[in-house]
Amino acid sequence: MIFSEPLPFIKEFVDELSQGIQAYSPQNKLSKIQRAWLGFCLTGVLLANKICWTEFERIGLGNYKAAALSWMFRHGKFAWTMLLHVSVALILARYGIVEGILVGDDSDRQRAKQTKR
């Protein structure tokens, strides 16, 4: 599947993220370029089922080059911690989850192994 714009529900989610970040910390909000980049990347992840800049470039009709996507990821002034906090809060609120345990796995172990039959 190919795309040129973020899917509507992703665009809405990114706008809610920007508002949530601004409510949490008024000096930190997503710029228009950051919102466009994030929406493009989230749509790319959904359609490609992986995180791969060249795949995003291919299915995104060449609107963004792989080098530009990678550069924005590495050099964009994103408040990553706040972005994670607000996005998790939005997802929990959207699905009405009010209690539970959220665990992050940072063990760096490979999960996808080919099994011998």
C-alpha positions in Angstrom: 0.0 0.0 0.0 1.2 3.5 -0.7 0.3 6.8 0.9 1.0 10.5 0.6 -0.6 11.8 3.8 -1.0 10.3 7.3 -4.2 8.4 7.9 -6.9 10.5 9.5 -6.9 8.7 12.9 -3.1 9.0 13.1 -3.3 12.7 12.2 -5.9 13.1 15.0 -3.6 11.1 17.4 -0.6 13.3 16.6 -2.7 16.5 17.1 -3.8 15.1 20.5 -0.2 14.3 21.4 0.8 17.9 20.6 -2.0 19.3 22.7 -1.1 16.9 25.5 2.6 17.9 25.4 1.7 21.5 25.5 -0.7 21.0 28.4 2.0 19.1 30.3 4.8 21.7 29.5 3.8 24.9 27.6 7.2 25.5 26.2 7.4 22.0 24.6 5.0 21.4 21.8 5.3 19.7 18.5 6.0 22.0 15.6 4.1 21.6 12.3 7.1 19.9 10.7 7.4 17.5 13.7 3.7 16.7 13.6 3.9 15.9 9.8 7.1 13.8 10.3 5.6 11.8 13.2 2.3 11.3 11.4 4.2 10.1 8.3 6.3 7.7 10.3 3.4 6.3 12.3 1.5 5.7 9.1 4.6 4.0 7.6 4.9 1.7 10.6 1.3 0.7 10.3 1.4 0.0 6.6 4.9 -1.5 6.4 4.6 -3.4 9.8 8.2 -2.4 10.5 10.5 0.6 11.2 12.6 1.1 8.1 13.3 4.5 6.6 13.8 3.2 3.0 10.5 1.3 3.2 8.8 4.5 4.4 10.3 6.3 1.4 9.1 3.6 -1.0 5.5 3.4 0.3 5.3 7.1 0.9 5.6 7.9 -2.9 9.0 9.5 -2.3 7.5 12.5 -0.4 10.3 12.1 2.2 13.8 10.6 1.5 15.2 8.0 3.8 18.1 10.3 4.7 15.7 13.1 5.7 13.5 10.8 7.8 16.6 9.5 9.6 18.0 13.0 10.1 14.8 14.2 11.7 14.8 11.2 14.0 18.4 11.8 15.1 18.5 15.6 15.1 14.9 16.8 15.6 14.3 18.5 18.9 11.8 16.0 20.2 11.0 15.8 23.9 11.0 12.0 23.6 10.4 11.3 27.3 7.4 13.6 27.3 6.2 12.2 24.0 6.2 8.6 25.4 4.5 9.8 28.6 1.7 11.6 26.8 1.2 8.9 24.2 0.8 6.2 26.8 -1.6 8.4 28.7 -3.7 9.1 25.6 -3.9 5.4 24.7 -4.9 4.4 28.2 -7.5 7.1 28.3 -8.9 6.2 24.9 -9.4 2.6 25.9 -10.6 3.4 29.4 -7.8 1.6 31.2 -7.6 2.9 34.7 -5.5 0.3 36.4 -2.9 -2.3 35.6 0.8 -2.7 35.3 2.8 -1.3 32.4 6.2 -2.9 31.9 9.0 -1.8 29.5 11.5 -4.3 28.4 14.9 -2.9 27.8 16.9 -6.1 28.0 18.0 -5.9 24.4 17.4 -9.6 23.8 16.4 -10.6 20.3 12.7 -11.7 20.2 12.4 -13.1 16.7 14.3 -16.3 16.4 13.9 -18.8 13.7 13.1 -22.2 15.2 14.3 -25.5 13.9 11.6 -27.9 13.0 
